[in-house]
Amino acid sequence: MLSISARHAQTYGKTRVLILGAAYGAGHLQAGLALQAALAHIRPEWEVKTCNFVEMVSPAFDVFSREFYLFMVRHFPLCYQWFYHLTDAVKPRKGYLLDRFGCRRLQGFVDEFGPRVVVATFPTPGRVAATLKLEGKSRVPVVMVITDHTVHSEWIHPGVDLYLVPDEGVREMLLKRGISSHIIRVSGIPIRPGFADNLNQTAARRRLGLEETVPVILVVGGGNGRVAVMEEICAGLQQLRLAVQVVVIVGKDITYRARLCSKFEADPRFHFYGFVDNMAEFMTAADVLITKAGALTLAEAASAGLPVIIYRCLPAQEEANALYYAQHRAALRVRNQEELLLSVEKILLDRDELAASLSAAIRKLARPRAAFDAAAAIAELVE
């Protein structure tokens, strides 16, 4: 039975969309926010809410599980990789424990909010919503937005109505796992709408307070307790004998940022930032990006046509992302500081060949309007 709020939504024709992600890495929630922004543009009369599903169910478990995830990928990456592949069953599964996680909480929230569709940018809330639908406790369609260049079985559930995938390769993976082609749409990885705009490098540097004629190296490490890796990168870049500007995006962790600043801010070439919401400007200002293989960061770099160096990506899904870009010759993968320095120098000194080649290759993978394409597919499902 629908709640008073849900009946009110139906009576007055208010279309609501519920987007559910999780904070295991920033990408899932950022993809949800990108979708929310795109939906606000194409359907401004709709009400869209983006939530961290795990936090919604249990704030304490959200903190604990994130810390455990970070501990695993930081100290035992091979164990995490083993667990990832172990749980990647070939056949779609239903009725197992995680499909019941927060089931009552989500059902109550859906009844109260009254969405016309539930969109999941992380598999667990999508599975729970799909389970509720199969059990007859909800009639709300479910959309899975796959945010890596590979498919884990957690994304696959018989109650899902639509899969939005990043590329043709992921579409083929779903087909091989028995998913019908008519519920798969290749839309790309949703990135913030700002990346669909044309920005100028000189203007971007001016707005960021950077020297207009000095090359910019952008370092984006993500959170995930990668401070040791970021220290390696910064220590390596300190050895450069070129005139450069090193812009390091640290994220929300204040302690993490302070540790890096204390070691490298004496070098005037280094500039440290916390969390930023204008990544499009930073990428437009840069000549090269050094990063791990987070799918959203790589998708943003592709839309900016920015040459990428991948340094020590995380295992499992990030390994797949790195492989995808490397196979398309759209990024360089390096294993140590020596290879990192050689690659940076070659890109900066050989702009007409290597930098131009990388930029052209990564632009071929770009889908700057992916969020709008995904939003249009969601609107089509609803309407």
C-alpha positions in Angstrom: 0.0 0.0 0.0 1.3 3.5 -0.9 2.0 6.0 1.8 0.2 9.4 2.0 3.3 11.1 0.5 3.5 8.6 -2.5 -0.3 8.9 -3.1 0.1 12.7 -3.0 2.9 12.5 -5.6 0.6 10.4 -7.9 -2.4 12.7 -7.4 -0.6 15.9 -8.4 1.5 14.3 -11.1 4.9 15.1 -9.6 7.6 13.0 -11.2 10.3 12.0 -8.8 13.6 10.1 -9.4 15.6 8.4 -6.7 19.3 7.9 -7.5 21.2 5.6 -5.1 25.0 5.2 -4.9 27.6 4.4 -2.3 30.8 6.0 -1.1 33.3 3.3 -1.9 35.4 5.6 -3.9 34.0 8.9 -5.1 32.9 7.8 -8.6 29.5 6.2 -7.8 28.1 9.2 -6.0 29.6 11.6 -8.5 28.0 9.7 -11.4 24.7 10.0 -9.6 25.1 13.8 -9.1 26.0 14.1 -12.8 22.8 12.3 -13.7 20.8 14.6 -11.3 22.3 17.7 -13.0 21.4 16.3 -16.4 17.9 15.4 -15.4 17.5 18.9 -13.9 18.4 20.3 -17.3 16.2 18.1 -19.5 13.3 17.8 -17.1 13.4 20.8 -14.7 10.0 20.1 -13.4 11.1 16.7 -12.0 12.3 16.2 -8.4 15.5 14.2 -8.3 17.2 13.0 -5.1 20.6 11.4 -4.9 21.5 9.4 -1.8 24.3 7.3 -0.4 22.3 4.1 0.1 24.5 2.5 2.7 24.5 5.7 4.8 20.8 5.8 4.4 20.4 2.3 5.8 23.1 2.6 8.6 25.5 5.5 9.0 27.6 3.4 11.4 27.9 0.6 8.9 28.7 3.0 6.1 31.7 4.3 8.0 32.9 0.9 9.1 32.5 -0.7 5.6 34.3 2.2 3.9 37.2 2.0 6.3 37.3 -1.8 5.8 37.3 -1.3 2.0 40.1 1.2 2.2 42.1 -1.1 4.5 41.8 -3.9 2.1 42.8 -2.0 -1.1 45.6 -0.2 0.7 47.2 -3.2 2.5 45.9 -6.3 0.9 45.1 -5.4 -2.8 45.7 -9.0 -4.0 43.2 -10.3 -1.4 40.7 -7.7 -2.6 41.3 -8.8 -6.2 40.8 -12.5 -5.3 37.6 -11.7 -3.5 36.3 -9.6 -6.4 36.9 -12.4 -8.9 35.6 -15.1 -6.5 32.3 -13.3 -6.1 32.0 -12.7 -9.9 29.6 -15.6 -10.7 28.9 -16.2 -14.3 25.2 -16.6 -14.0 22.9 -13.9 -12.6 22.0 -14.5 -9.0 19.0 -13.6 -6.9 17.8 -14.2 -3.3 21.2 -14.0 -1.6 22.0 -12.1 1.6 23.0 -8.7 0.2 19.7 -8.5 -1.8 18.0 -8.1 1.6 20.4 -5.4 2.9 18.4 -2.4 4.0 15.3 -3.9 2.3 12.8 -2.5 4.7 14.5 0.9 4.9 14.5 1.2 1.1 10.9 0.1 0.9 9.8 2.7 3.4 11.8 5.4 1.6 10.4 4.5 -1.8 6.8 4.5 -0.4 7.4 7.9 1.2 9.2 9.6 -1.6 7.2 8.0 -4.4 9.7 7.8 -7.2 8.8 6.8 -10.7 12.1 5.1 -11.2 15.1 4.0 -9.0 18.5 4.5 -10.6 21.5 2.7 -9.0 25.1 3.8 -9.7 26.3 1.1 -7.3 25.0 -2.5 -7.6 23.8 -3.2 -4.1 20.9 -0.7 -3.9 19.9 -1.7 -7.5 19.7 -5.3 -6.4 17.6 -4.5 -3.4 15.2 -2.3 -5.4 15.0 -5.0 -8.0 14.3 -7.7 -5.3 11.5 -5.5 -3.9 10.0 -5.3 -7.4 10.2 -9.1 -8.0 8.5 -9.7 -4.6 5.6 -7.5 -5.5 6.5 -4.9 -2.8 7.3 -2.2 -5.3 6.2 -1.5 -8.9 9.0 1.1 -9.5 11.3 0.2 -12.4 15.0 -0.1 -11.7 17.9 1.2 -13.8 21.5 0.0 -13.3 24.2 2.5 -14.3 27.5 0.6 -14.7 30.4 2.9 -13.9 33.4 0.8 -14.9 34.6 -0.7 -18.2 33.8 -4.2 -17.0 30.9 -6.1 -15.5 30.8 -7.9 -12.2 27.9 -10.3 -11.5 26.6 -7.9 -8.7 25.3 -5.6 -11.4 23.1 -8.3 -12.9 19.7 -9.0 -11.5 16.5 -10.3 -13.2 14.4 -7.5 -11.8 16.4 -4.8 -13.6 14.5 -2.9 -16.3 17.4 -1.0 -18.0 21.2 -1.2 -18.0 23.1 1.9 -19.0 26.7 0.9 -19.9 29.9 2.8 -20.7 30.9 1.1 -23.9 30.2 -1.6 -26.5 32.6 -4.0 -24.7 30.5 -3.9 -21.6 27.3 -4.3 -23.7 28.8 -7.5 -25.1 29.7 -8.8 -21.6 26.1 -8.4 -20.6 24.8 -10.1 -23.7 27.1 -13.1 -23.0 25.6 -13.2 -19.5 22.1 -13.6 -20.9 20.9 -10.0 -20.6 18.4 -9.1 -23.4 19.8 -6.5 -25.9 16.6 -4.4 -25.7 17.3 -3.4 -22.1 20.9 -2.4 -22.7 21.8 1.1 -23.7 25.3 2.3 -24.4 25.3 5.8 -22.9 28.8 6.3 -21.5 29.9 7.0 -18.0 28.0 10.0 -16.6 30.2 13.0 -16.0 29.3 16.5 -14.9 27.7 18.5 -17.6 30.5 21.1 -17.5 32.7 18.8 -19.5 30.3 19.2 -22.4 31.3 22.9 -22.6 34.2 24.2 -24.7 36.8 25.7 -22.5 40.1 27.5 -23.4 43.4 26.5 -21.8 44.7 30.0 -21.4 41.4 31.2 -19.9 41.3 28.2 -17.5 44.8 28.8 -16.2 44.0 32.5 -15.7 40.9 31.7 -13.7 42.8 29.2 -11.6 45.7 31.7 -10.9 48.3 29.6 -12.8 51.0 30.8 -15.1 49.7 30.9 -18.6 52.9 29.8 -20.4 54.3 27.2 -18.0 53.2 23.6 -18.5 50.8 22.2 -16.0 50.9 18.6 -14.6 47.7 17.6 -12.9 47.8 14.9 -10.3 44.5 13.3 -9.2 44.9 10.5 -6.7 41.5 10.0 -5.3 41.0 9.2 -1.7 41.3 5.6 -0.7 44.2 6.2 1.6 46.6 6.6 -1.3 48.8 9.2 0.4 51.9 7.0 0.1 51.4 6.7 -3.7 50.8 10.4 -4.0 54.0 11.0 -2.1 55.8 8.8 -4.6 54.4 10.8 -7.5 55.2 14.1 -5.9 58.7 13.0 -5.0 59.3 11.8 -8.5 58.0 15.1 -10.0 60.3 17.1 -7.7 63.2 15.6 -9.7 62.0 17.2 -12.9 64.4 19.8 -14.3 61.7 21.4 -16.4 59.8 24.6 -15.6 56.4 23.1 -14.6 53.4 23.7 -12.4 52.3 20.7 -10.5 48.6 20.8 -9.4 47.7 18.2 -6.9 44.0 17.5 -6.2 43.9 15.7 -2.8 40.2 15.4 -2.0 38.3 15.9 1.2 40.8 14.3 3.6 42.3 17.3 5.5 45.0 15.2 7.2 46.0 13.7 3.9 46.4 17.1 2.3 48.3 18.5 5.3 50.8 15.6 5.1 51.5 16.2 1.4 51.7 20.0 1.9 54.2 19.6 4.7 56.5 17.6 2.5 56.3 19.5 -0.8 54.8 23.0 -0.5 58.3 24.4 -0.1 58.7 23.7 -3.8 57.0 26.7 -5.5 56.1 24.5 -8.4 53.6 22.6 -6.3 50.0 23.7 -5.7 47.7 21.6 -3.5 43.9 21.6 -3.5 41.3 19.8 -1.5 38.0 18.7 -3.0 37.1 20.7 -6.1 33.9 20.9 -8.1 35.4 22.6 -11.2 37.5 19.6 -12.4 36.7 20.6 -16.0 38.7 23.8 -15.5 41.7 22.0 -14.0 41.8 19.4 -16.8 41.5 22.1 -19.5 44.4 24.0 -17.9 46.6 20.9 -17.7 49.0 19.4 -20.3 49.1 15.9 -18.7 47.2 14.0 -16.0 48.7 11.5 -13.6 46.1 9.4 -11.9 44.9 6.0 -10.9 42.2 4.3 -13.1 39.0 5.6 -11.7 36.5 5.4 -14.5 35.0 8.9 -14.0 38.3 10.6 -13.8 39.4 8.9 -17.1 36.1 9.8 -18.7 36.5 13.4 -17.7 40.1 13.4 -19.1 38.8 11.9 -22.4 36.2 14.7 -22.7 39.0 17.2 -22.1 41.4 15.5 -24.6 44.0 15.3 -21.9 47.0 12.9 -22.1 46.9 10.5 -19.2 49.5 8.6 -17.3 48.1 5.8 -15.1 50.2 5.2 -12.0 49.5 2.2 -9.7 45.8 1.7 -10.2 43.8 -0.3 -7.7 43.1 -4.0 -8.6 39.9 -5.5 -10.1 37.7 -2.9 -11.8 40.3 -0.2 -12.0 42.7 -2.7 -13.6 39.9 -3.3 -16.2 39.6 0.5 -16.7 43.3 0.9 -17.2 43.4 -2.0 -19.7 40.5 -0.4 -21.7 42.4 2.9 -22.1 45.7 1.2 -22.7 44.3 -1.0 -25.4 43.0 2.0 -27.2 46.4 3.7 -26.9 44.6 6.5 -25.0 46.8 6.4 -21.8 50.3 5.3 -20.7 50.7 2.9 -17.8 53.8 3.2 -15.7 55.1 1.1 -12.8 57.6 3.2 -11.0 59.0 6.7 -10.5 61.6 6.3 -13.3 59.0 5.4 -15.9 56.8 8.2 -14.6 59.5 10.8 -15.1 60.4 9.6 -18.5 56.8 9.6 -19.6 56.1 13.1 -18.3 59.2 14.5 -19.9 58.4 12.9 -23.2 54.8 14.2 -23.2 55.9 17.8 -22.3 58.9 17.9 -24.6 57.4 16.0 -27.6 54.0 17.7 -27.8 53.7 17.4 -31.5 54.0 13.6 -31.5 53.3 11.7 -28.2 51.1 14.3 -26.6 49.1 14.8 -29.8 48.8 11.1 -30.3 47.5 10.5 -26.8 45.1 13.4 -27.0 43.7 12.3 -30.3 43.3 8.7 -29.0 41.6 9.6 -25.8 39.2 12.0 -27.5 37.9 9.1 -29.6 36.7 7.5 -26.3 35.1 10.7 -25.1 31.4 10.9 -24.3 31.0 14.4 -22.8 27.2 14.3 -23.0 27.0 10.8 -21.4 25.0 12.2 -18.5 22.5 13.7 -20.8 22.2 10.5 -22.9 21.7 8.5 -19.8 19.1 11.0 -18.5 17.3 10.8 -21.8 17.1 7.0 -21.5 15.8 7.3 -18.0 13.2 9.8 -19.1 12.2 7.5 -21.9 11.7 4.7 -19.5 9.6 6.8 -17.1 7.4 8.4 -19.8 
